[in-house]
Amino acid sequence: MASQVRNVPEKARYEILRDGELVGVAEYVDRGGVLVFHHTEISAPLRGDGLGAELVTAALDDVRARGQRIIPTCSYVAEFVEQHPDYGNLVATSG
């Protein structure tokens, strides 16, 4: 099955589609170049298929390409970044 991740800024979220059907989202608030990821969800029947990791990987790769930073308040995104330290430099620091 083919999947695609796209940023939908007007909805403030990244979406993952499988065979053209929306199956998950990573929602954020844009604070002027810092995206606060606050909620990630994959359709219940598809959880455990790796779509969450695929969604977050593509979203973080896009954030990096745009020269932006993140604040991962969503537990899934925070744990993903912790487990993939190559994304750690995207996390905005306070102060």
Phi, psi and omega in degrees: 000134181273136176237156182218139176246136178220148175271132178238083186301327180293342175253000180053054179199156168263141180240145171244131179244140174241120184051040177084355182258132178295122182235357178186160180218152169234106186270147181215165170243127180272115179251056176063060179096353174241119180263122177267104178279115187245349182201132175229135181213138174242142178309134186311313183294345184254000179297141181092359179266004179086006182291327178298314179295320178297317179298310183292321177302310181296320180296313181292325175297322178291318177302314180298315181297330180274355180073027181260178178233172180227158165233111184271087176276341174289129183298326180294314180294318179299315179293321178300313180296320178298321181278346180233080188299344177294347176262356183300330181287356176275343185284123179289138177259149179278156175090000000 
